[in-house]
């Protein structure tokens, strides 16, 4: 680094550190007060040192059986991500190699559907599923999440496939592969970082869903975001603290996921640099 750029770098890094601290402060403080009683967590003035307790987590996970909401979320999210990636990879690859006008209009149609507010789609989903008698099912919620998030997945995966040279497909075909064999033996290994990145975004969209989970599913099949919102909205102080513990519980898997796949995410975000 040149000497005349050193002061600027110091200012930039200092600003970045300050921004990170400010952004992380609400999360850190929520984690701290989740181990406190209500009187200590919301006291005025603020009590920086207070008794430590696991009561909030114990009452939430065992007393309120929050583990059931966790399992519901895991099932719905895993199925949504799997279906979205399978359909998105096939559709994204096909659209990236197709040069016809209809492919362009399919992408525009998908984008328009994704741009429609979810709240405007909810009455139609609710009415149809309720009339069919399938409203309170995991399959219903998975179908809705896949339908609303699939356009985003297709667009994102197509952008990754476009950056992979057509010469790879042609070389595989020359070596005797079928079109599908060229897809999963040659293209998919190159696309792995992009798939992980797209899968992470699809995971976040399904994992953090509140509107559809709270409206289409009853309490026994409700996912964590909807269950936590119901707890926090109550006037009971004990339930409020359980909601705080739930907010921390739902955040930890996201942090762990990003840390585990950080290399693949960075690789996916920079995959546009792939050259033939």
N, C-alpha and C positions, 0 to 999 in steps of 0.2 A: 504494500500500500504506500502510495506516495505521501510525503510529509505534508504537503499542502492540502491533502484530502483527509488527514487525520482528525482535525477539529470537527469537520462535517460528519465523519463516521461516529465520533463520540456522541455528538448531539442526536444522531439518528438512533443509535443503539440505546441511549438513555431514554429517549422518547418511547422506543419500543418496549423497554422494560417497564416504564411507568404505565403505559397502556395495558400491558399484560397484567400488572398488579391491580389496576383499577377494574379490569374486566373480570379478574378472578376473585375479587374481594366479596361480591355477593354470594358466590358459590362456597367460598371458604367459610364465610360467616354462617351460612345456612348449615354447613356441616358441623360447625362448632356448637351452635345452639341445639342441634338435634340430639346432643348428648346431655341436655340440661332439662330441668323442670321448667314449667311455664313461667313461674315467678322470677326465675333467674334469667330465662331467655329473653323476656320482654320487659325487664326492669328499667326504670328511669331514675337516675342515670344508668348508663350501660355498665354491667358487671363484667369486667374482663376476666375475672377468675371466679369460677362457680363450681359447685359439686358436680362430679361426673357420674352419669347414669346411663344404663342400657335399657331402661324401662320403656322408653318410647319405641324402640325397635322390637323389643320383646312383645309388647302389647299389640303392635302392628302386625308382625309376621306370624305370631302364634295366636294371640287373642282374636284378631280380626281376620286371621287366615289369609294374609296378603300373599302368601306363596301360591295360592290358587290363581290370583291375578297375574303373578309372575309367569306361571305355567301357561295361562291363557295368552299372554303377550308373546311368549316364546313360540308357541304353536302358530299363532296367526302371523307373526313376523317371519318365521322360517318358511312357511308355505308361500307367503306373499313374495318374498325375495326369490325363492327358487323358481316359481312360475314366471315372475317378471323377467328374470335373467334368461331363462330358457326361451321364452317367446321373444324377448328383446334381442337376444343374440341372433336368432334365426331371421327375424324381421330386419334388424339393423344391417346384417351382412347382405341380405338380399337387396335391400334398398340402396346400399352403398355400391353395389355392382350393377344395378339396373339403371339405365340411362333414359328410360321412357318418360314421357310427360306425366303419366298416371302416378308414378312414384313420387313426384314432387307434390301432387295434389293430395296424395295419401298422407304425406308428412304435414302438410298445411292443415288437413282435417284433424289429424291427431293433435296438433298444436292448439287448434281452436277448442277442441274438447278439453284439453288440459287447462286452458285459460278460463273455462267456465267456473265460477265460484262453487265450491263444494256445497255451500248452504243452499244453492238453488237446485242442486241435484238431489238433495236429501229427501224432499217431499215425494219425488217420483220413486226413489228407492224404497222409502218407507211404505208407500201405498201398495206398490206391486208386491213386495215381499210379504207384507201383512196379508194381502188378499190370497197369496199362494200358501200361506201358513208356514213360511220358512224364514221369518224375520229373525228370530232368536237362535241362530245357528252359527257355528264357526265358518261354515262354507259360505254363508251370505256375506259375512264381514270380509273374508279373504277375497271373494269375487269383487266386491266393491273397491277394496284397496288396490287390487290388481288393475281393475278397469280405470281407476282415476290416475294411477301412477304409471301405467304402461306407456302412454305417449312420451313422458319424460325419459323413461328408460330406453325406448326405441331411438329417440333423437340423440341421446348421449352416446349410446353404443354405435350408432351409425357414424357419428363424428369420429370415433376411434377407428372403425373399419375403413373409412375413407382414407385415412392416413397410412394404411398398409398397402404397399404397392401391388398392383394387379399381377406383376411378374411372379409373385409367390404362388398365386393360384395357377397361373399358366405352367410354371415349372412342375408343380405337383401333378397337374393333368398330364403333362408330357411323360412323367415318370410312371404313369399308369393308375393314378388315383382317380376315383370318381369325384364329382363335385362335392358330395358330402364328406368323403374322406379327406379331400383337400381342406375342407372347412375345419374339421375337428382335429386333424393331425398336424396341419401346417399353420393355419391362421389362428386357431384358438390358443396355442402356446404363446404366440406373439402378443395376443390380445389380453393375456392374463392380468397385467396391471390395470388395464381399462375395465375389465370385468369386476375386479375387486373394488375399484373406485365407484363404478356404477352401482354395484351391490351395496356399498356403504350408503350411498344416497337413497337407494330404495329401502334399505333397512331403516334409515332415519325417518323416512316418510311414513312407513308402516308402524314403526315403534312409537313414534310420537303422536299418532293419530288420536284425536279426542272426539271430534264431531261424530264420526260414524260409529265409533265404539260406544259412546254414551247414548246414541239414539237408536241404533239397530240391535243392540245386545242388552240383555237383562243383567242384573247384578251377578248372577252365578257364572256368567261367561265374560264379564267385563275385563278389559285390559287395564294395565297399571295407570296410564294417564287419567282415564275416566274415573277409576276408583279413588285416586289421590285427590282429584278435584272434588269429589263428593265428600271426602273427609275434611278437606281444608275449608269448605264452605259452611261447615257447621259452627255453631256458637259454643260448643263444648271445648274447654281449654285442653282437656286431655286428648281429644280427637284432633285438635289443631296441632299438637306436638307430634302426634302420630303422622299427620300429613307432612310435617317438616321432615320427619325420618323417612317417609316414603319418597319425598322429593330427592333426598340424597341417594336413596336406594336405586331410584330409576336413572340417576345420572351416572353412577359408577360403571355400569356396563358399557355406556357410550364412551367414557374415557378409556376404559380397558380396550375396547375394540379399535379405537384410533391408534393407541400405542402399539397394539399387536400388528396392525396392518399399515403402519405409517410409511414403510418403504414402498409397498405396493401402491399406496395412494399417491405418493410423490411421483412414482414412475408412471402411473396412469395420467396424472395431470400434465406430465411433460411428454406424453407419448406422441404428441404432434410432431416431435423431432425425428420420428422414424423415417429413414431414407431407404430407397431401393438400391 
